Amino acid sequence: MERTTDHPPPLDDDTRYQAVTSRDARFDGVFYLAVVTTGIYCRPSCPAVTPKRANVRFYPSAAAAQRAGFRACRRCRPDAAPGSPEWNVRADLVGRAMRLIGDGVVDREGVAGLAARLGYSSRQVHRQLTEELGAGPVALARAQRAHTARVLLQTTDLPVTEIAFAAGFASVRQFNDTIRAVHARTPSELRARPDRRRGTDAGPAGVPLRLAHRGPYAAREVFDFLQRRAIAGIEEVLATPASRGRVYRRTLRLPYGTGIAEVHEPDPAGARHHGDWLDCWLHLTDPRDTAAAVQRVRRLFDLDADPFAVAERLGADPLLRPLVEARPGLRSPGAADGDELAVRAVLGQQISVPAAARLAGTLVAAYGKPLAAPDGGLTHLFPDAATLASADLAELGMPDSRRRTLRTLATALADGTVRLDGGVDRDETERALLGLPGIGPWTAGYIRMRALGDPDVFLQGDAGVRHGLAALHATPADTDAWRPWRSYALHHLWNAPKDS
């Protein structure tokens, strides 16, 4: 069984109402409130006048509120709240199911496909989701489709019919009915909003998005982390004028086509950043990939984390407290593609980060799939597992044993022996990785942390950890006290100042 972590006790309604009264954004996405006198539901931080306690109902998901007949607030847009951080931590059926639903599995494969990935019956999956979240997988996927549709209506000039199918709806009638039920407006009325953000005037061509997060966000460290590891051909980090932050760009292999994601670093001085979000543009060959692309970018940038819970646990340790205070909102970046991350981890065994990035660039140039048209420095998709499983890999100049390890991993990924999606059991996957010749605990743990988004991984013996402890003039501590946020402790130690 997968190791478990302590979960916070469920909130009672009085605590929820107190959060609503104080407009506490920490609870956005954790629960939703509905007002019976208005028929709308909101996020806890909604700036509207606080309703009377007797008129409020609480729901664990937007889908549950919609199922109860409430429509989304036009002011706080609760459907755009950050995802619940609980799904990052939890390893049970509900947590795994929510990660897969977020990636669009129900839209593409149906409830039967979701259940098959989880190893349960459709009935069991529906029962557990309904008991805990007040809505089954179909309703949860419907809520996500409604959000995707709103984004496309308000940020693109795609015909309404195309948006219906791009958002995952089976018919235009279903699309129209859902939009009216969720937003109390027709699709045309949503599109006519005077403040809608079109790609033609909001920035680079594509779908402009604001990717919400909760609490402080240590953007500089995240962009530094990604820039040091950027692989030529599939990633680039561009400098912008001094008054703005950097731009991270990368290619994406998606269920229906390909895409390019462009994420902007908030201006350190705050001149461009007026809320808790990252600006992002998606350039997709097929708009049906919108929801999947958004989720992959969110995982990469760890946007659903709860920095308050992390800081509370890690800041209680005298060893980590100065690091936590120095970098509020430090994140643990995930991965846009689990298979890609695993291959990169094997390439990087026992060599420096820059050397690993150069080696991966050679791999991309030799075996990556070229884009139909290069876009700046982006020219390829990362090689897929099937291609690498049969490749010679002589171009990499690696020892034969390392090439065998890489091909063995690629074969396991290609035939499904090892899966690296949000629905897998993390313990079982780590054991499967360790069973492959040439993959040791550090590599398996690193893959678990980033490809599977596990917030509770600590890489024993890591050189960066030794450096961080030396900088603090400290010896290894009992890391169990840092659960379930040991991945964040790892990043704090990696970011420890050299002159401490």
C-alpha positions in Angstrom: 0.0 0.0 0.0 1.1 3.5 -0.6 2.5 5.4 2.3 0.0 7.7 3.9 0.4 11.2 5.3 -1.5 13.0 7.9 -4.5 14.9 6.5 -6.0 17.9 8.2 -9.3 17.3 9.9 -12.3 18.2 7.9 -13.5 21.8 8.3 -16.8 22.3 10.2 -19.3 24.8 8.9 -18.5 27.4 11.5 -14.9 27.5 10.5 -16.0 27.7 6.8 -18.2 30.6 7.6 -15.4 32.4 9.5 -13.2 32.0 6.4 -16.0 33.5 4.3 -16.4 36.4 6.7 -12.7 37.2 6.5 -12.6 36.6 2.7 -9.7 34.2 3.3 -8.3 33.3 -0.1 -6.4 30.3 1.4 -9.7 28.4 1.2 -10.4 29.1 -2.5 -10.8 25.8 -4.2 -11.0 24.0 -0.9 -14.7 24.5 -0.5 -17.5 26.6 -2.0 -20.3 28.5 -0.5 -23.8 28.9 -2.0 -26.4 31.5 -1.1 -29.9 30.2 -1.1 -31.5 33.7 -1.5 -29.6 34.5 -4.7 -29.1 31.0 -6.2 -25.4 31.6 -6.7 -22.2 29.9 -5.4 -18.9 31.7 -4.7 -15.3 31.1 -3.6 -14.7 32.0 0.1 -12.7 35.2 -0.9 -15.6 36.6 -3.0 -15.6 40.4 -2.4 -19.5 40.6 -2.4 -21.3 41.4 0.9 -21.1 38.5 3.2 -24.4 36.6 3.3 -26.2 35.8 6.5 -25.2 32.5 8.0 -28.7 31.1 7.8 -28.6 31.6 4.0 -25.3 29.8 3.3 -24.7 26.3 2.2 -21.3 24.8 1.8 -20.1 22.4 -0.9 -16.8 20.5 -1.3 -16.7 21.1 -5.1 -18.0 23.4 -7.7 -19.7 20.4 -9.3 -21.7 19.7 -6.1 -22.9 23.3 -6.0 -23.9 23.1 -9.6 -25.6 19.8 -9.1 -27.7 21.5 -6.3 -28.9 24.1 -8.8 -26.6 27.0 -8.0 -24.9 29.1 -10.7 -21.4 30.5 -10.7 -20.9 34.0 -9.3 -20.0 36.4 -12.1 -17.9 38.5 -9.7 -15.5 36.0 -8.2 -15.7 33.3 -10.9 -15.5 30.3 -8.5 -14.9 27.9 -11.4 -11.5 29.6 -11.9 -10.3 29.1 -8.3 -7.1 27.1 -7.8 -7.5 23.4 -7.5 -7.7 21.9 -4.0 -4.2 21.2 -2.6 -5.6 18.1 -1.1 -5.3 16.2 -4.4 -1.6 16.8 -4.4 -1.2 15.1 -1.0 -3.8 12.4 -1.1 -2.9 9.0 -2.6 -6.2 7.3 -2.2 -8.8 6.6 -4.9 -10.5 10.0 -4.7 -7.2 11.9 -4.9 -6.1 9.8 -7.9 -9.4 10.1 -9.6 -9.4 13.9 -9.2 -6.0 14.2 -10.8 -7.2 12.1 -13.8 -10.5 14.0 -14.2 -8.4 17.3 -14.2 -6.4 15.9 -17.1 -9.6 15.3 -19.1 -9.7 11.5 -18.9 -13.5 11.3 -18.5 -14.0 13.4 -21.6 -11.7 11.3 -23.7 -12.3 7.8 -22.2 -15.5 8.0 -20.3 -16.1 6.8 -16.7 -15.2 3.3 -17.7 -11.8 4.5 -18.9 -11.3 6.4 -15.6 -12.2 3.4 -13.6 -9.9 1.1 -15.6 -7.0 3.4 -15.0 -7.7 3.4 -11.3 -8.2 -0.4 -11.1 -11.8 -0.1 -9.6 -15.3 -0.6 -11.0 -17.2 2.4 -12.3 -19.7 1.9 -9.5 -17.0 2.1 -6.8 -15.5 5.2 -8.3 -18.9 7.0 -8.6 -19.8 6.0 -5.1 -16.6 7.3 -3.4 -16.5 10.5 -5.4 -20.2 11.2 -4.6 -19.8 10.5 -0.9 -16.9 12.8 -0.5 -17.4 15.5 -3.1 -21.1 15.6 -3.6 -20.8 14.8 -7.3 -19.8 11.8 -9.4 -17.1 11.8 -12.2 -19.6 12.9 -14.9 -20.7 15.9 -12.9 -17.1 16.8 -12.0 -16.0 16.6 -15.6 -19.0 18.6 -16.6 -18.0 21.4 -14.2 -14.5 21.4 -15.8 -16.0 21.5 -19.3 -18.1 24.5 -18.4 -15.0 26.3 -17.1 -13.0 25.5 -20.3 -15.9 26.7 -22.4 -16.1 30.0 -20.6 -12.4 30.6 -21.1 -12.6 29.8 -24.8 -15.7 32.0 -25.2 -14.1 35.0 -23.5 -10.6 34.7 -24.9 -10.9 33.4 -28.5 -12.9 34.1 -31.6 -13.6 30.5 -32.3 -17.1 29.8 -33.5 -19.4 28.7 -30.7 -19.9 25.3 -32.3 -16.2 24.6 -32.3 -15.9 25.7 -28.7 -18.6 23.3 -27.7 -16.6 20.3 -29.0 -13.3 21.8 -28.0 -14.4 22.0 -24.4 -15.4 18.3 -24.5 -19.2 18.5 -24.9 -20.9 15.7 -26.9 -23.3 18.1 -28.6 -24.1 21.8 -29.0 -27.4 21.3 -27.2 -25.6 19.8 -24.2 -23.1 22.7 -24.3 -25.9 25.4 -24.4 -27.8 23.8 -21.6 -24.7 23.5 -19.4 -23.6 27.1 -19.9 -27.0 28.4 -19.1 -27.2 26.2 -16.0 -23.8 27.1 -14.7 -23.5 30.7 -15.7 -27.1 31.8 -16.1 -26.2 33.2 -19.5 -26.2 31.9 -23.0 -22.8 31.3 -24.7 -23.4 34.5 -26.8 -24.0 36.5 -23.7 -20.9 35.2 -22.1 -18.9 36.1 -25.2 -20.3 39.6 -25.3 -18.8 40.6 -21.9 -17.1 44.0 -22.4 -14.0 42.8 -20.4 -13.4 39.6 -22.3 -9.7 39.1 -23.2 -9.0 38.3 -26.8 -5.8 36.7 -27.9 -5.4 39.4 -30.6 -5.2 42.3 -28.1 -4.2 40.7 -24.8 -0.8 39.6 -25.8 0.8 36.9 -28.1 -1.6 35.1 -30.4 -3.2 32.1 -28.8 -5.5 31.5 -25.8 -4.7 33.9 -23.0 -5.2 32.6 -19.5 -4.7 33.6 -15.9 -3.6 30.6 -13.9 -4.6 31.1 -10.4 -2.6 30.1 -7.3 -3.2 30.7 -3.6 -0.9 32.7 -1.3 2.6 33.9 -2.1 4.4 32.4 -5.1 8.2 32.3 -5.3 8.3 32.8 -9.0 11.9 33.7 -9.3 13.0 30.4 -7.8 10.6 28.4 -10.0 11.8 30.2 -13.2 15.4 29.7 -12.1 14.8 26.0 -11.5 13.2 25.6 -15.0 15.8 27.8 -16.7 18.8 25.7 -15.4 17.2 22.6 -16.7 15.8 23.9 -20.0 16.4 21.6 -23.0 17.2 23.2 -26.4 14.4 22.5 -28.9 11.6 21.9 -26.5 12.1 24.6 -23.9 13.4 28.2 -23.7 13.5 30.9 -21.1 13.6 34.4 -22.7 14.6 37.6 -21.1 12.2 40.5 -21.4 12.7 44.3 -20.8 14.1 45.1 -17.4 10.6 46.2 -16.1 9.3 42.7 -16.7 10.0 39.1 -15.7 11.2 36.2 -17.9 9.1 34.1 -20.2 9.2 30.3 -20.1 8.1 28.5 -23.3 7.9 24.8 -24.1 6.3 22.4 -26.5 3.6 20.0 -25.4 2.5 16.6 -26.7 -1.3 16.5 -26.1 -4.1 13.9 -26.6 -5.4 15.5 -29.8 -2.4 17.4 -31.2 0.5 19.5 -30.1 0.9 22.8 -28.3 3.2 25.5 -27.0 2.7 27.0 -23.5 4.1 30.4 -22.7 4.2 31.4 -19.0 5.3 34.9 -17.9 7.2 35.5 -14.7 5.5 38.2 -12.6 7.3 41.5 -12.5 9.4 41.4 -9.3 8.4 45.0 -8.5 4.7 44.1 -8.9 4.0 46.6 -11.6 2.4 44.0 -13.9 1.0 41.7 -11.3 -2.3 42.6 -9.7 -3.5 39.3 -8.4 -2.7 35.7 -7.5 -2.1 34.3 -10.9 0.5 33.7 -13.6 -0.2 35.0 -17.1 -0.1 32.2 -19.7 -0.7 31.8 -23.4 -1.5 28.5 -25.1 -0.9 27.9 -28.8 -2.7 24.7 -29.7 -3.2 22.8 -32.9 -6.5 21.4 -31.6 -8.5 23.5 -29.1 -9.9 20.2 -27.6 -6.6 20.1 -25.8 -7.2 23.2 -23.8 -8.1 21.6 -20.4 -5.3 19.0 -20.7 -2.7 21.7 -21.5 -3.9 23.9 -18.6 -3.5 21.0 -16.1 -0.1 20.1 -17.3 1.1 23.7 -17.0 -0.4 23.9 -13.5 1.4 20.7 -12.5 4.7 22.0 -13.9 4.4 25.3 -11.9 2.9 23.6 -8.8 0.0 26.1 -8.8 -2.4 24.1 -6.7 -0.1 24.0 -3.7 -1.0 25.3 -0.2 1.9 27.5 0.8 0.3 28.3 4.1 0.2 24.7 5.2 3.7 24.1 4.0 5.1 27.1 5.8 3.3 26.2 9.0 4.8 22.7 9.1 8.3 23.4 7.9 8.6 26.8 9.7 8.0 25.0 13.0 11.5 23.4 12.6 14.3 25.7 13.8 16.5 24.3 11.1 14.2 25.3 8.2 12.5 28.3 9.7 15.0 30.9 8.3 14.8 29.3 4.8 11.0 29.3 4.9 10.9 32.9 6.0 13.4 34.0 3.3 11.4 32.4 0.5 7.7 32.5 1.1 5.7 30.5 -1.4 8.5 28.3 -2.6 7.1 25.6 -4.9 8.1 22.1 -5.9 7.9 22.1 -9.7 6.2 19.1 -11.3 6.4 18.0 -14.9 4.4 18.7 -18.0 5.0 15.1 -19.2 5.8 12.2 -16.9 7.5 10.0 -19.4 9.7 12.9 -20.5 10.7 13.7 -16.9 11.6 10.0 -16.3 13.9 10.0 -19.3 15.5 13.3 -18.2 16.1 11.9 -14.8 18.0 8.9 -16.1 20.0 11.1 -18.5 21.0 13.2 -15.5 22.3 10.4 -13.3 25.7 11.3 -11.8 26.3 14.4 -14.0 25.7 18.1 -13.4 22.4 19.8 -14.3 23.9 21.8 -17.2 25.5 18.6 -18.6 22.2 16.8 -18.3 20.4 19.6 -20.2 23.0 19.5 -23.0 22.7 15.7 -23.2 18.9 15.9 -23.4 19.2 18.5 -26.1 21.3 16.0 -28.2 18.6 13.4 -27.6 15.9 15.8 -28.8 17.8 16.8 -31.9 18.4 13.1 -32.8 15.0 11.5 -31.9 12.5 14.3 -31.2 9.5 14.9 -33.5 10.0 18.2 -35.4 7.2 20.7 -35.1 5.3 21.5 -38.3 6.8 25.0 -38.1 9.5 26.1 -35.6 8.5 28.8 -33.1 11.4 30.8 -31.9 13.8 28.3 -30.3 11.1 25.6 -30.1 11.6 23.1 -32.8 10.6 19.6 -31.5 8.5 17.5 -29.3 10.4 15.4 -26.8 11.0 11.8 -28.1 8.2 9.4 -27.2 8.9 6.3 -25.3 8.3 3.9 -28.2 10.9 5.7 -30.3 13.5 5.6 -27.6 12.9 1.9 -26.8 14.2 1.0 -30.3 16.8 3.7 -30.7 20.5 3.0 -30.7 21.3 6.2 -28.7 24.9 6.2 -30.0 24.7 10.0 -30.5 24.6 10.5 -26.7 28.1 9.1 -26.1 27.0 7.4 -22.9 28.4 4.1 -21.6 26.6 1.0 -22.8 25.1 0.4 -19.3 23.5 3.8 -19.3 22.0 3.4 -22.7 20.6 0.0 -21.7 19.0 1.6 -18.7 17.4 4.3 -20.9 16.1 1.8 -23.4 14.8 -0.4 -20.6 12.9 2.5 -19.0 11.5 3.6 -22.4 10.3 0.0 -23.1 8.5 -0.1 -19.7 6.9 3.2 -20.4 5.9 2.2 -24.0 4.3 -1.1 -23.0 2.6 0.2 -19.8 4.7 -1.7 -17.3 5.4 1.7 -15.8 2.8 4.4 -15.9 3.5 8.0 -14.9 0.1 9.7 -14.8 -1.9 11.2 -12.0 -4.0 8.1 -11.4 -1.2 5.7 -10.5 -0.4 4.3 -7.0 2.8 6.2 -6.2 4.3 3.4 -4.1 3.7 0.7 -6.7 5.2 2.9 -9.4 8.3 3.6 -7.4 8.7 -0.1 -6.8 8.3 -0.7 -10.5 11.0 1.9 -11.3 13.4 0.4 -8.7 12.9 -3.0 -10.4 14.4 -1.7 -13.7 18.2 -2.3 -13.9 20.2 0.9 -13.5 17.5 2.9 -11.6 18.3 3.6 -8.0 16.5 5.2 -5.1 17.5 8.8 -6.0 16.3 8.6 -9.6 13.0 6.8 -8.6 12.4 9.4 -5.8 13.1 12.3 -8.2 10.6 10.8 -10.7 8.1 10.3 -8.0 8.4 13.9 -6.8 8.2 15.6 -10.1 6.4 13.2 -12.6 3.8 12.1 -10.0 3.6 15.4 -8.1 4.3 13.8 -4.7 4.8 16.6 -2.1 6.4 14.2 0.4 9.6 13.0 -1.2 13.0 13.5 0.4 16.1 12.4 -1.6 18.5 11.0 1.0 22.2 11.5 0.1 21.4 14.2 -2.4 24.4 16.5 -3.0 22.3 19.6 -2.9 20.9 18.6 0.4 24.4 18.2 1.8 25.2 21.7 0.5 22.1 23.2 2.1 22.8 21.6 5.4 26.5 22.7 5.3 25.3 26.2 4.5 23.2 26.1 7.7 26.0 24.5 9.6 23.6 21.7 10.4 23.5 18.0 10.4 20.8 15.8 8.8 17.5 16.1 10.7 14.6 13.8 11.3 12.8 14.5 8.1 9.6 12.7 9.3 8.8 15.9 11.2 8.5 17.6 7.8 5.8 15.3 6.4 3.8 15.6 4.3 5.8 18.4 2.7 9.3 17.0 2.5 9.6 17.8 -1.2 9.3 21.5 -0.3 11.9 21.0 2.4 14.2 19.6 -0.3 13.7 22.7 -2.4 14.4 25.0 0.6 17.7 23.2 1.2 18.5 23.4 -2.5 17.9 27.1 -2.3 19.9 27.7 0.9 22.3 30.7 0.3 25.9 29.7 -0.2 27.2 32.4 2.1 25.1 31.3 5.2 
